[in-house]
């Protein structure tokens, strides 16, 4: 049993003023594995004060100094990779293969940002004026539980690169992971006050950051519902907001697609991060003429998916993060049954031989756009199959959502796939692939999937304000 009873303020691990306890569980077993003491408004205010004080000097550091910090952060995370992986498997329930990938990616963010920083025009001369991109100030970062290291590093790296200081409110469900990551930050010898981390809830720590007059920008990853509240509240102090929110991503299978490749890929896309991913392609939009063939391939391929045994590199689906999340997925599956969709895989309850918060990878067919499972973000391994008869109809179905974070297309005709991609309203469209190999490309959403972008130069731009000197 582990106890997290410190928060990180002004370069030191300190005892929080808050006293509320949050239990931590192993999702694979449902057993309690630890507790975390949650910070309160006083702790958050002290963290902001430390960040504000540190900003005066840190904002004046050189690119070389900040680049060295980014390099050290990368190196220390990789040096403690094994411990970071172990903790994520235990606390989040992510299979080891996916965990290793996310840890490496989290470290790589610092190198990618370092490269972007070195090529960014912090100062640009025009004919009669100079444009200076100045750091905004104190960043308030609110991160979710579905990829703790990645989200924290993704918000921290551009803050360091631009000379901003930061107060991070990680998910209280990820306290064990956050603790190890915070120790990495401490080992990197970042100047005191530049990085501050307060465990706590959204309504307490998150709300304090969002209303604090000394916080210049709030960057949030999470649900659209909470993102809307943050945007409304941040307006009172005219904060900048960067919001990476929900998704209900379409995956369009064109008539000419190689189904032997496209269907296994579609399952990987839908069940990415055990379905707990905002970019998961959970609406599979297929030609009516290929419906039976595709359904047969799905049943065949889903039977080969390995669930459980999180330390097996062949396992691809782990448990949901909590009992609450498990119960939510069960309600959505029941909703699909009640609304008349047809189950071809999975369903209610646990997979055979597994307990904890494991959910059966579930696929519904005969789904229409009016069903809840087709419209709402489920955040679990549940895939809905929707048919179309023309490409125009496929595009209309893909765009018939309040979201626009990611989209996917399978086709053997690159020109046709590009035409379809141009018509889909989404921040990212991937053709014949599960993941983008371009880490420097911007990530973010259209419509109610968010505001602003992360990664590379685009992430840096969110943390600076242009000043004209003429």
N, C-alpha and C positions, 0 to 999 in steps of 0.2 A: 504494500500500500504506500503510495507516494503522496506527499503533501506539498503543494505549491503555496508558500505563504509570504512570498516577496513579489514586489513589482520593481520596475527599473526606471529610476528617475535621476537625471543629472549625473549619469555615469556610475551609479551605484545601485545595488539591490537593497531595497528598503522595505520595511514593514508597512503595509497599507493602513490607512486610517479606517477603511471599511472593514466590516467583520462578517459579512454574509458569506456562507460557504456554498460552493457548488460541487456536487458529487461528479466524479468522472468514471466512465464505464468502458469496458472492453466490448465493442459492438459484436464481436464474434461469439461471445459467451453471455453477454448481458450482466457480467459480474462487475461489481465496483472495484476500481483499481486505484482510486486516489481522490483527493479533494483539492480545491483551489479557493483561496481567500479572494473575494472580489473587492476591487477598489470602488471608491465612491466619488462624489463630486469634489470633495476636498483633494483627494489624490489627483484627480484629473486637472484641477486648477494648478496644483503644484507642478505637475508635469508640463503644462502649458507655460507656466512662469519660467521653468528651467529652459525650455525650448526657446522662448522669447529672448532670454538673456544670452543664450549661446548664439543666436542668430546674428547678433551684432558683429562678432568676430568671424564666425564661420562663413557668412555671406561674402567676406573679403578674401577668402582663401583662393589659391590659384588652381587652375585646371590640373596641374601636375599633383598638387597636394590632394585634391579630391579624387584624382585618378588612382593614386596610391591607396587611398582608403577603399575604393571599389575593388581593386585587385586583392587587397587583404581580406575583404569580406568573402570574395570568391574562394580564396585559398583555404580559409579556415572552415568554411562550410564543407568543402571537399575533404579536408582532413578529418572532419567529424562525421563523414557520410554514414558510416555504419551505425552510429548511435542515433542519428537523425532518422534513418530508415527504420530501425527497430522501434523507435518511439511512435512513428506514424502508423506502422502496422498494428501496434498494440492499441493505440488510442483511437485511431480513425477506422481501422479495419480495411485498409487498402492492401490489395495483393502486392507482394514484394516487387514484381516486375514493374508495375505501375508506380510504386513508391520510389524505386531507384530512378526511374525516368524523371519524376517530378523533382527529386532532390537535385539531380544534375541540372535540370532546367533552372531551378531556383538559383543555383550558383552561377550559371551561365548568364542570367539576367544582368549581373553586375559587370561582366565583361562586355556584353552587348551595349549596355548603357555607357560604359567607359568609352567605347568606340564612337557611339553617337555623340557623346559630349565633346569629344575631341574634334568632331567635324561640324559641330553646331556653331552658328554665328551668334555668339553672345554680344558682339558689337558689329554693326554694319554701317558703313559710311555711304551716305548719299551725296549729291552735289553740294547741298547747302545745310545738311544736318547729319547727325550721328544717331543711329538707333541703338540703344542699349537694352538688351534683354536682362532685366534684373530679377533676382529670386523673389518670389512672392512673400515669403515669410514663414510662419509656422504652418505646417501641414497637419491636419487631423486625418488619420487613416483608419478606416473601419473595415475589417476583413472578416470573411466567412470561415466556416469550418471545413469546406470541401477540398481545400488544397492550401493548408495553413502556410507552409513555407513559401509557396509560389506567390500567393497574394501579398504576403508581408514584404517579400523581397521585391516584388514588382512595384510596390508603392514607395519603398525605401530608396531604391536605386536612383530614380530621377530626382528625389529630394537631395541626396548626396551630390549628384552631378551638378545641380543648379545652385547649390549653396544654401538650400532651405534646411530648416530643422523640422523634426517630426515628433508627433505623439501618436502612437499606434494603439488602437483598441482591437485586439484580436478576439476571435470567438472564445467565449468562456468554455466551450466544449473541447477546445484544443490546447488547454493550458500546459499539458506535458510537452507537446511539440513546441509550443511557444517558448517554454523555459529553455530547452536545449538550444533553440535558435538564438534566443537572447544572450545566452552564454557565448555563442559564436560572435555576436556583435561586440560583446564586452572584450573578448580576446583580441578583436581587431583594433583595439585602442583608438576608437573613434572619439574625438573630443567630447568631454562631458556636456550633456544637455542637448547634443545633436540628435540622439536617438532616445526616446522615452517610451516605455511600454506599460500600459495599465490594463490588467485583466479586469473585466467587468461586463455588465450587461449593456445592451443598446439603449434602453430607456434611462440609464443612469450615466455611464461613461460616454456613450455615443452621443446622447442628447446634450451633455455638457460641452463636448467638443463642437457640436453643431451650432450652439448658441454663443460660444465664447467670443468676445470681441477681438481677442488677440490671435485667433486662428484665421488665417487668410484664405485657406482652401481646404475643403473636405473632399476626400476621395473615398468612395464607398463601393464595395462589391457585395451584392446580395439581391434580395427580392425587389421587384418593381414596386410593390406596395410600400416598403420602407424607403426606397429611393425617392418616391414622390414626397414623402413626409420630410426627408432631409432637404430636398430642393425647396420646399415651401418654407421651412424653418430657416434655412441658410439665407434666404432673401432678406431677413430682418437686419442682418449685418453685412449684406451685399458680398457674401463669400462667393468665391468661385467654387463650383462643384464639378467633380468628375464621377460619373455614375456608370458602373458596369452592372447591368441588371439581368432580368430573366430572359428566357428564350423558349421558343417552341419550334425548333428548327426543322425545316422541310428537307427531305432527301428525295430528289426527283430521279426516278429510274426511267430513262428514255427507251423507246422501242428498240433501238439498236445496241443497247448495253449488253456487255458480256455478263450474263447473270451468274455464271460460276464464280466470277470475281466480285461482282457488284453486291450479291446477297450476303456473303460473309462480311464484306466491308460494311454493309448497312447495319448488321448486328453489332459490329465493333463501334460504329458511330453512335448507335442508339444506347448501347450499354457502357459507353465510355465513363470511367470513374464510377462504375457500378450504377450508372444512370444519374448520379449526383453531379451533373455538369450542366451549366447554363447553355453550353453549345451543343448538347446532345441532339442528334437528329432523330427525334422521336415521332415524326410524321413521315411515313414512307409512302410516297406518292408514285403509284405504279400504273402501267397501261392495263386497261381492262382486259385486253387480249392475252396478257401474260399472267393474269391473276392466279390461275391454278398452278402453273409452273413455278411461280415465285413462292406461293404458299408452301408447296412441296419442298422447295429448297430451304425455306426458313425452318421448317420442322426438322429437316435433315441436319442442318447446320447448328441449330440451337441445341440439339441433343449432344453435340460434341463440346459444348462450352463447359469449362471446368469451373465449378463454384466451390468456395471453401478452401481449406488448406492454404492459408494466406502466404506461407513460406515456399510454396511450390511455384516456380516460375511459369508453369503452364496455366495456373489459375488466373482468370480474368475478371471475375466478379466477386466482390466481398459483400459484407453486410451493410445495411443502412447505418447511419451514424448514431442513431438513438432510437429508443422505443417510440418516441413521438413521431419520428420520421417513418418508422416501420408502420405505425398505425395509419399515418396519412396515405401511404402507398396502398394499404389494404382497402381504404375507403375509395380510392380511385379505381382500383380493380373491380370492386363491387359496383361502382357507378357504371363502368363499362358493361358489365353483365346486365345490370338493370335497364340500361338504355338500349339494349338489343345488339350490341356488338358480339362477334363470335370469337371465342377463345380458340386459338390453334396451338398455343404453348403457354405453360405456366398457369397462373391463377392465384387463388387465395392461399394463405398459409405459408409455412416454411418449406424450403426444398427438403427432399427426403434425407433424413439423417443429420440435419442441421438445425440448430436453435438460434439463440441470440437474436439479432435483428436481421437475419438473412431473409431475402425476398426471392420468390421464384422469378427468374427472367420471363416476362410475360409478353405475349404478342396477341393483339386483337386484329381481326379482319372484319370486313363489312362495316367499317366505321364511316360516319359522315361528319361533316364539319360542324354540325350542331351539337355533337356529343361533347360532354365535359372532357373526356380523355383526349379529344382532338384539339381542344381550345386552351386548356389550362396547363401550366408547367407542373408536371408531376414530381420531378426530381427523384426519379427512381427508375429501375429497369423495366419500363413499360413502353412498348412500341405499338403504334396504331397504323394500320394499312388503309390507305384511301386510294380509290381507283379514279382514272381519268380516261377520256376517249380521244381528246385532242391535246396538242401541246399548249394551245391557248388556255385550255381548261386546267392543265397541270400548273401553269404559271399563276393562274387565278387562285387555285387552291393554296399554292405555296405562299402567296402574298396575303391570303385571307387570315390574318392574325394581327394582334396588337404588337407583336414582337418583330424584331429584325436583327438578330445577333449573328447567326450563322446559317448557312444553307449548303447543301451538297447536291452534286449532279453526277450521275454515271452515264457515260456514253462512249462509243468508239469513234465518234465524229467530233474532233476538237472544235471545228468551226460552229457546228450546231450547239455544242455544249456552251461555247462562249456566248452565243446569241441568247440562250436561255439564261445564263448567268447575268447578262446585262439587264434582263427584265425582272430579276428577283430583287426585292427591296430588302437588302441585308448588308450588314457591315462587313461580312466575309462570305465568299462563295468558294467552296473547294470542289474541284473537278477530279473525279477518279482517285481520290485520296482521303485518308482518315484525318490526317493532320497537315498543317502547313509547315513546310520546311524553312520558311522565311521568318526568322525570329525578329527581324528588324521592322517588319510590316506592322502597321497600326492594328490594334484590336479594340473593338467597341461596337455599339449597336445603333441601328436606326430605330425610329418610332419609340416604343416604350421599353426598348432594350437598353437605353442609356443615353448619356451625354458625355462627349469627349472621347479621347482615345488613350491607350497605353502602348508601350513598347517603342524603342528606338527614339528617333527625333520627335515623333509625335507625343510620346510620353513626357519628354523634356519640355515641350511647348506648353503643357498644362500647368507647369510650375513656375513659369516666368511671366513677367509683364513688360511690354515694350515701353521704354521712355525715349522721348525725342529731345535731343540737345541740339539747338540751332543757333 
